[in-house]
Amino acid sequence: MVHWTENEIAGIAKWNTLDYEKLVARSLKRMFTVFPWTQRYFEKRDKFTVEIHAMKVSGKITEVIKDLTKIKSNCSALSKFHADILHVDSGSFHLLTDCIIVELAILNFGTFNPKVHAIWHKFFAVLVDAISKQYH
């Protein structure tokens, strides 16, 4: 089980003050530009839009943030879906969360110091681990 300090919990809670759907949409666009091979998972899906996927991703992040003690159980079905149905390379989750961290830094230029970076890095490492649990 991951231990969260009060400072980390407070830092992560700032997610709820952001326009997180736009932030995740920018992050997805960044990922598709920087890591173009990640687009292949979406090319086969009918009616895919970055904005709709950003709503799903940001919604799940928001849901997970509500209870940081249950991240693994909260992501179990999502992990199974990505592993068994979509066959998404689990390494892509790290790429997206790295892009989200970059966008957070851009958004909070001046207040995004190494301690804030460490909080988001830890949170997303735990989240990616939870989403990757069902992979064989």
Secondary structure, 3 states (H helix, E strand, C coil): CCCCCHHHHHHHHHHHHCCHHHHHHHHHHHHHHHCHHHHHHHHCCCCCCHHHHHHHHHHHHHHHHHCHHHHHHHCHHHHHHHHHHHCCCCHHHHHHHHHHHHHHHHHCCCCCCHHHHHHHHHHHHHHHHHHCCCCC
